[in-house]
Amino acid sequence: MAVGKIYLEAMMHHCGILFSKGYRFKGTIDKQKLQQSSTAILGAINKFQYKITVASNGEPLWQKTSINIPPLINMQCADIEQRFAEFSASIFNTSKEFDEFPMFFTLLESDTNGDEKNYIFAQTVNHTYCDARAAELIINWLIDYYNALVEGNLQGQQKIITKLNNLTTLASKNVYSFAKADCLIKMPWYKHVANLFKIITYKIKDTGNYSISYEQIKQNLAEYQQKLRNPIMRYYDVNSLINYYKKYYPNVNTNSLISALLVKTFYWLNVHKKQLANAEMISYRMLSDILTPKMRNQYLGNYIAYVPVTMNANQSLIDIAQNIDAWVKEFRDTKLDVSQYSFLEFAIAKKLVGKKDDPISFTHTSFNNRRLFKKVNTLIGATFIEMIASINSEPLDLMGAMMNNKIIACTSLSNSNRLYLTFYPLIGSDQPSIDVADALALVITQLQQELPDKEMISKQVISSVA
């Protein structure tokens, strides 16, 4: 198997990104069978036996090698969340112990007595090899393999191994098509041209200046590479807010509501902390998955587009969310996100990235597991509670560091409407991210206090008419 060429993966290699997705469970887990499952899954993925180097001309080169499969790390701890944060801060040391194997698993276990325990099952991923959506599918297959192992289902185990063996990394030039018949996503060339025109002319209006300047990165990179980088992890109770909008605006996507909350947060910072005039226009980038679920079952790699979004924050939360929904529908219907992916591949290949700062406030990505959120008892013997995550980076060079100069807000919403937020570590001070986390708490509190009680209003209207 040869690994297809994706220039985004070459850039990820320069950026040196590791992310850890933590799945919180309660119940009982057979650690020996989980270890067996982890080894079987990691050993079945062919791409994980390749290592990447990037040629002087920027070409990604994948070379077959032989790396030992890392064991399942097992930690018993009094506070599994605090231990997850500590584990995330030193993740690169752990990765080096495993010869930088592209994925490994860690089970953090509460040291409380009793049959039922709290666990965080953490999946650590080298972003060069795949994106978070691919990682989600891998952990689902691991759970299926574990369940088949518990049940003694040999046929089920082999079926999963076959699926993993068949995963390939399709080169980006074979993903999108402009009149070629053998590509995965087909699009007429004139639609792609129209999309490129829309991308180039899309108005990014943002004066917040939240990115870290390239000069600051040059000054602070050496210190950044030496220090321990602790993740910022915050929780917010948004139950009343989410329940209200689900009831009265059921068609609005929850992720759009969370993006709208972030837009409101940056507007609040512009007004109250930076004291900027006319700062209601907020621009950010949203991650979009360009593959269908069926395609995802066949291809392992980075197939995500960073789509620009500009919103007027001086509107109600629901208006912003509805406008985000409409823009998401438009760019997916027109495959503008595919054109954006193509455009980025071209820019990286031609070494055009990193020449000019992208004037946006932040990037937003959500991490979840659709299957576990719908069926919380998928893992035999345990109940899924929620997801947490962390992202860390150790840039290979200055170019990789310059790609990491934006605030990246990573969010997840639990079934009990607890919003989790974590940030990418910034080169220099973490204060900009802390300011966002603090301001989000204030914005959520204010919005929840201002929620109208429509049922009470209706009763008052009926009473006055009577």
Summary of the structure (lengths in Angstrom):
residues: 466
radius of gyration: 22.7
end to end distance: 76.5
largest distance: 80.6
contacts: 1493
relative contact order: 0.17
helix: 45%
strand: 22%
